[in-house]
Amino acid sequence: MKTPASPSPFDAMAFRKCLSQFPTGVCIVTAASDAGPIGMTISSFNSLSLTPPLVLFSIDRRAQSLPAWEAAANCAIHVLSQEQRDLSNRFARPDANKWEGLNFRTQDNGTPILSGAAAVMECQRHAAHDGGDHVLFIERVSRFQTFGERKPLMFCQGSYHALGTEGVHAELWPLDIHY
Ligand SMILES: Cc1cc2nc3c(=O)[nH]c(=O)nc-3n(C[C@H](O)[C@H](O)[C@H](O)COP(=O)(O)O)c2cc1C
């Protein structure tokens, strides 16, 4: 069910700027549709559950491809590598022919798989929920590949970033419980 619009208690642009202080990776989610392959750049990806293996992302209700995403039983989530900025821009352009001249392979269920990602998760739809002006998709991971030698592309303050310094190991990681 869609959340009814209510007067914002604060400035939406200022809120956006606040949210952009939170760095994320960048993913491209792909799926098959009646009209051919669909794909979109997203930064709303996150892990949700280990058992069962669930991940999530959200799509703007204004996206032209939203009906196709709502109908998609399967998808693939590609965690982009540092070398894939152009691909991220390509899949963020509405109306563009995102697939023109692009090499990709297709799984038996029709899901397109792109090459060069830092990780790929093949998923089946678990649930879709109202997320205000977005729709929240929860996906169950059925298969995944990790390319540890590739560094992930980062996104923060409206710009792409590369991981700069060597990481410092988090003392308490991994915890028995999540995080
Ligand atoms: C770095 C980055 C992250 C994005 N993250 C999201 C997201 O999480 N959800 C979303 O709906 N759109 C996101 N977008 C915008 C969509 O990629 C863009 O609006 C989409 O490709 C339009 O698709 P359409 O052709 O279906 O309208 C993001 C764009 C960029 C550049």
The ligand as a Gaussian input file, in Angstrom:
#p B3LYP/6-31G(d) Opt

LIG

0 1
 C       24.963000       6.424000      -7.885000
 C       23.500000       6.328000      -8.196000
 C       22.649000       5.654000      -7.332000
 C       21.273000       5.545000      -7.582000
 N       20.486000       4.851000      -6.730000
 C       19.168000       4.691000      -6.992000
 C       18.336000       3.898000      -6.136000
 O       18.785000       3.299000      -5.151000
 N       17.015000       3.787000      -6.468000
 C       16.480000       4.418000      -7.558000
 O       15.275000       4.300000      -7.790000
 N       17.250000       5.177000      -8.390000
 C       18.574000       5.297000      -8.142000
 N       19.367000       6.030000      -8.991000
 C       18.746000       6.633000     -10.180000
 C       18.441000       5.579000     -11.263000
 O       19.599000       4.869000     -11.646000
 C       17.810000       6.212000     -12.506000
 O       16.811000       7.086000     -12.127000
 C       17.222000       5.085000     -13.359000
 O       18.182000       4.483000     -14.174000
 C       16.079000       5.517000     -14.171000
 O       15.546000       4.336000     -14.668000
 P       14.300000       4.307000     -15.614000
 O       14.846000       4.219000     -16.986000
 O       13.547000       3.086000     -15.211000
 O       13.487000       5.574000     -15.325000
 C       20.737000       6.136000      -8.750000
 C       21.594000       6.824000      -9.635000
 C       22.956000       6.905000      -9.364000
 C       23.863000       7.626000     -10.335000

